[in-house]
Amino acid sequence: MDFANQIILVSAGLITFSIFAGVLSSRIGAPLLLVFLAFGMLAGEDGPGGIVFDDFGVAYLVGSFALALILFDGGLRTTRDALNRAFWPSLALATIGVVLTAGLTSAAAKYLFGFEWIEAMLLGAIVGSTDAAAVFFLLHLRGLRLKARVAAALEVESGINDPMAIFLTLALVAIAVDGQSVASTEEALSLLLDFLWQMAGGVLFGVVGGFFVLRAVNRLQLSSGLYPILAGALALLVFALTQSAGASGFLAIYIVGFILGNNPHRATSEISRFSDGVAWLAQIVMFLMMGLLVTPSALLPLLLPALALALILIVVARPVAVWLCLAPFRFTPKETAFVSWVGLRGAVPIFLGTIPVLSGVEGANTIFSIAYVIVLVSLILQGWTVPLVARFAEVELPPRPKPDRRVELDLPAGKGKSVVAYTVDPMSLLVRRGINRLPLPMGSTVISVMRDGVVRTEGLDQGVKPGDVVMLLTTADMIPTLDRLFGARRQRGQTREAGTVDFVLDASARTALVADIYGLAFEPEERELTLDEFMRSRLGKETKDGARARVGSVVLTAIQVTDGVVRQVGLDLDPPQEETALALVRRRAAEALRALRELFIADDPRGPF
């Protein structure tokens, strides 16, 4: 009993102190996952904690469980739009990219450490994939908002690339331990079929299991607190069944989360919040345990060549693989460079490093130690600098407005609907633009408006005033749009991503109606046109997807154009202000003058004048 109490005391203490340390470290911008890992090392046998933990079997078991939960939460938060934006680039990165990264890293490892090829290739496979946990938590926890396509590529890639790394690791371990080879056509074909089953089986079990979990959540009448437990338990059941069938359970549970997160169901808020908390706990436990597992003194003899290998992975292997994979998809050079930099290594390489140790591969402990150093370097060098690199690469977007006075009410049987109450901010778009009628995104309905303590349920489409409390029925994906409407304006100097719109309108609507609702200043003759006719009259033959027309301080964007006919129009109520011709001339003149001054007085501060 005393031993059990000690285990509980130590576990609770480690988790608590790790969270406190993470809060303090955030003030200096340190990656939180690095803090958890470092705290585990300090609590280990070489640190002040003195805890001896060297059970690789327990580490593998807990790591599998934790990674499955993290991927389930990642799937819940991956939107269908993100998957549509970046599926093919992400698939290329998660398959070809992992193989290329592993191959280049293997070549470097062979010459740095004098490994045999099988050992070098095993190390390359272990560190070849980006870590889903590190990417998900870095992007969401730190509030880093990126261009939609870049963020989607990173999230989807990290969610689906683990199966490739796991397959490569297991295949190479089998070759190292059992003497298997791919010398003959039959053996190569067997390995290929195994890989295809890993991927196809993971997708099959994930899709079937995902819709089964969705149906169970929607059909069973339970206490609201049981829905998250049911969803999590069923997701883990799908994971275990898939693994037992020889397919990728990690891919399957990610797909289960994706299906559950992108379809209407009851208990949306409960499942999302519970999964977020469980994923946090899994993340903390996994990084703490991996920190306990390593002996820092054992890393010292390998430190310099391991650092060199980490740098080769970060600045050579990963960038080369990313450039080759993204070349067909028209990413800009800066976007490609940023995706290359955010190839974070986290707990997954350490988790994969336990497999050779458990399998008895010769030199497995050395491989594990090298993988650990690479993870530390990645979290320190890449994790610490991601916000800075995002700004340099021009892929960072300003954070979405977060109204201080927004209240959400759970609807257990709402089938994906939520009740949201906003207090109208005096600097909101609605107030600043003086919109005559209350515009709403698709799927949103006003329930009531309260002004001066009086609740109004009629005439709800009329305008609002500062201090009004507006209660709406909406869907989760519309909340960011509502935040932008009801929240304060963004700070001066911040810009939006090109093509961002507040509302999507049917192009067959009359411009007069749109003008009355949104306060747009169309010319008198333009008020008789439909939005389709207006866009084509303004843009002519250039009317295509993404074409923009400015009406006063508002921008209309052609979103869907078929055979020259505009089907949908996006409305941006607060676009970035365009630079006037006079301002452009002044700026160019100032730049030219500055260049001349630098040319003539670079060497002599007094200059020639």
JOTASUL-V151919 format. One line per field, one symbol per residue. phi: phi as a letter, one per 40 degrees, with the letter a starting at -180 (. if undefined). psi: psi as a letter, one per 30 degrees, with the letter a starting at -180 (. if undefined). Layout:
phi->???
psi->???
//
This chain:
phi->.ccccccccccccccccccccccccccbgcccccccccccccccccbccgccabcccccccccccccccccccccdcccccccccbccdcccccbcccccccccccccccccbgccdcccccccccbcbccddccdccccccgcbbddccccccccdccbccdcccccccccccccccgcabcccccccccccccccdcccccccccccccccccccccccbcdccccccccccccccdccccccgbccccccccdcccccbbcacgdccccccccccccccccccccccccccbdcccdcbccccccccccccbbccccccccccdcbgccdcccccdcccccbbccdccccccccccgccgcccccccdcccccccccccccbddccccccfbcbccccbdcbbbbbcbdbcfgcbbbbbccccbcddcccgccbccbcdgbbccabbbfgbcbbbgccccbbdgcbbbbbabccccdccdcccccccccgcbbcdgcbcbbbccccccccccccbgcbccdccccccccccccccbgcccadgcbbcbgcbbbbccbbbfgbccbbcbbcbccccccccccccccccccccccccccbccbdcgcb
psi->eeeeeeeeeeeeeeeeeeeeeeeefffggkkeeeeeeeeeeefaffafegkjjgjfeeeeeeeeeeeeeeeeeeeefjleeeeeegeeeeeeefdeeeeeeeeeeeeeeefefglleeeeeeeeeegflljeeeeeeeeeeggjklkeeeeeeeeeeffgfeeeeeeeeeeeeeeeefgllheleeeeeeeeeeeeeeeeeeeeeeeeeefeeeeeefekjlkeffeeeeeeeeeeeeeeeeefggajfeeefeeeeeeefgkkllheeeeeeeeeeeeeeeeeeeeeeeeeekjefffefgeeeeeeeeeeeefdeeeeeeeeefefghkleeeeeeeeehikkbfeeeefffeeeffgkkgeeeeeeeeeeeeeeeeeeeefgeeeeeeefhfklkkkkjkfikkkkkjegfhfllkkkkkkkfgleeeefhkeljkklkgkkkelkkkhfkkkglhfgllllkfkjkklkaleffeeeeeeeflllllkfkllkkfklelkkkffkkfeeeeeeghkillefffflleeeeeeeefbfgjlkfkkkkjbgkkkkjejkkhfkkekkkjjfilkkkkleeeeeeeeeeeeeeeeeeefgefjfflf.
//
